[in-house]
Amino acid sequence: MKLGLIQALDPEKSDIFDYEYPPLGLLYIASYIKKYLNFNKIVLKSEVEDLIKEKPDIIGISSNSFNFKEAIRISEFIKENLSIPLIIGGAHITILPYSLPETIDIGVIGEGEETMKALLEVYIKKGKFTPKNLSKIKGIVYREKGIKKLTIQREPLDPLDMIPPPDRNLNDDTTYTTCIITSRGCPYKCSFCSLSSACQKFRTFSTDYVKKELSSLVKNLEGYPHVRILDDVFALNIKRLKEIKNFILENSIEKQVSFDCSIRADLFTEEICKILKEMNVTRVLLGAESGSDKILKYYRKGQTVQDNQRVIDLCFHYGIELTASFIIGAPVETEEDLLETYNFIKKNSSKFWNVHIDPLDPLPGTEIWNYARNKGLVSDFDEDIKCLKLSEYIKEEKFIECLKAFDYLVSMEVEKHFTLARELMNDVYG
């Protein structure tokens, strides 16, 4: 028996960075199954046509909300070519389990490692899935006589160290950026972010686990000597951060690779900035979100414009490149609020490495989603995340005009640094 795995990526919804990251979620599942089920016939492909050529007996698809429509397209294509069970996992099906598409047999709710192991055990033993044997597996949605049914919730794995490091040898694309995750989830609940709903418990891998995986990564690193730390908030616990930094310095890892990571403005201090600099963190990603304190409060960010400015100034002072993301179009946002954000970006344009500006999208499991649903703009059975104008105070024509103004500002005053640096990097590393 052979298990096939694929990550759904919608070309119209995904940006270049989505294609740079390896599908670590699927790679963790693969390593977990190999260790605890002694099952090694696993293939992972980035293209569904290549996956079908492998003739797997069962396929798992990973998808978030942005890529859910693509996941359905993939499942339709598979069903046209293979008569095998399809399983879907990821944030979207976890938050909206009753959205299980007709072309997919089972949805995994929550983390996939133990649930996929349990599903494979049943399929290997019984040779098929039935409502009777599925009803005993925790954390899934399935159908019985056309009716969607949910089983008992599965508790998140704890401690995380019981999960082996992701099986990176399965990657069929060698151009991925080298990445590591040292924690799962996020302890915060921003009104636009679905992470806390999809991953309900924040946990960290032990520092010993992180040290071992990091050593292996650096030892086997090829190409561009850089490691991306994909934690939603890496510098959360300063004691843990110092322990990781000390390990990096003791083993001269900072001389072999550079790092980047995500940070929170309300937690970022000069001490943390210095630690990251010592680790050879050359770039950080800040969810600045707005230049208006009113909007930051509406988003439940727990940070202020002053916090954002402190991060910008510290990173600039210590020579750490900063990419900041902003969201525009909150329901309560006015033209005056947008102008505050515009002026904030313009004022700091020379200090940014890059800036991302996106319209506010309603994501399932968030307060913004509930707002849009109550307005009749979305439903829990939508296959696609719509780009909506949610602001009640800005007309659509004006909002489009503002978007163009932001794009022009970033392209003319920020991206010139970013574009030049990427061109230089490509010249060196190909």
Buried (B, 14 or more C-beta within 10 A) or exposed (E): EBBBBBBBBBEEBBEEEBBEBBBBBBBBBBBBBBBBBEBEEBBBBBEBEBBBEBEBBBBBBBBBBBBBBBBBBBBBBBBEEBEBBBBBBBBBBBBBBEBBBEBBBBBBBBBBBBBBBBBBBBBEEEEEBEEEBBEEBBBBBBBEEEEEBBBEEBEBBEEBBEBBBBBBEBBEEEEBBBBBBBBBBBEBEBBBBBBBBBBBBBBBBBBEBBBBBBEEBBEEBEEBBBBBBBBBBBBBBBEBBBBBBBBBBEBEBBEBBBBBBBBBBBBBBEEBBEBBBBBBBBBBBBBBBBBBBBBBBBBEBBBBBEBBBBBBBBBBEEEBBBBBBBBBBBBBBBBEBBBBBBEBBBEBBEBBBBBBBBBBBBBBBBBBBBBBBEEEBBEEEBEBBEEBBBBEBBEEEBBEEBBEEBEEBBEEBBBEBBEEBEEEEEEEEE
